[in-house]
Amino acid sequence: MLFIVPFTQTSCFFVHAYMALTPALTEVLRQTLEDLNEKNFNKFKKYLADNSEIPRGHLDNANTDDTVDLVVETHAEDAGVIVMSVLKKIRHNRMAKDLKRNLGECKYVTLHCI
């Protein structure tokens, strides 16, 4: 999915490369959430629903892939920050720290001028 939005204050167009940011981001988030056991993953989804715009009903039966997709679709480039915040709330501080490091190594572009 690629969005081209005219930016009226300049003569250029900005391209929101949603799919350009998602492969690396989703892979890092997926690898992180796969490390949670079932009990902690369910706890993660509960806290995620309470602390984001994702309705609980969408997360109830969601597996890891579905959950990552929902977070990225809902929060785009802020998805990593949301996941880190929820991991801290469920007392997985080490996992949140590792995610922060892995996201720092993750190279993605959200906007660029053409």
N, C-alpha and C positions, 0 to 999 in steps of 0.2 A: 504494500500500500504506500503510495507516494503522493504527497500533497504539495501542490504548487500554489502558493498564496501571494498575490501581489502585495507589495509593501509600498504604500502610497507616499511615504516620506522620502524615498529615494527612487532612482530609476531602475533599480534591480529587482529581481524576484528572489524570494527566499524559498528554499526547498526544505520542507520538513521531511527528512529521510527517516521516517518511522521504522521501516524495515532495516535500515542501515544500523540503527542503534540496537535493535532487538536481538540479533543473533548472538553477539558476545554477551550482552546483558542477560538474556534469558538463560544462556548456558551457565553462567556464573551463579545465577539465582537457583537454577534447577539443581546444580551440584550441591549447593549449600543446603537446600531443603531436603534433598535425598539423604542427608546425614542425620536427620531427625528420626527417632523411632516413631511408631504409630501414635503412641500416647502424646508425645511432644508435638507431633505434626498436627494432631487434632487441637491441641492447646494453641498452637501457632495460628490455626485458621480461626479459632474463636476470638483471639486477641486481634487478628487482622480485621475481622468483620467489625469489631468494636472500635477500631482505630483507623478505619479508612472508609472510602465511599463504596466499597464492595459489599453488597447485601449478603447477609449470613446464608440465605437460601441458595446463593450461587456457590458457596463454599462447602456446604454440608456434605455433599458426596464427591467433591472435587479431589482428584488425585494430585500428585506433585506437578505434573505437566499442566493440568487445568488451572491449578492455583497460580503458578508462575504466569501463565498466559493472562489470567484475570488481573493480576497485579500490574503487569506491563501494559496491558490495554487500558487500564484505568489510570495509572499514574505515570506512564511513559518513562522519561529519564529520571523521575523521582522514585521509581520502583525500588531501586537499591536502598535508598534512604528509608523507605517505608519498611522493607524487610529487616534492615538493621535495627530499626526502632522496635519492631515487634519481637525480634530475637532477644533484645535486651530486656523487654518486659517479661519474657518467660524465663529470664535468668540464664540465657545462653550467651553470655558476654564474650566468651572466647570465639564462638562461632560468628558473632557480630563483628568482632575485630578482624577475623580472617576474611569475612566477606568484604569489609572495608578495604583491606589490602588487595584482594582479588579484583575489586571494582576499580581500584587505582591502576591496576595493570591492564584493565580492559580498555581498549581504544575504540571509541565510537564518536560519531559526529551527529549532532542533532540539527544544526542549521548551517547552511552555507549559501553564499551569494553566487548566482550565476549570471 
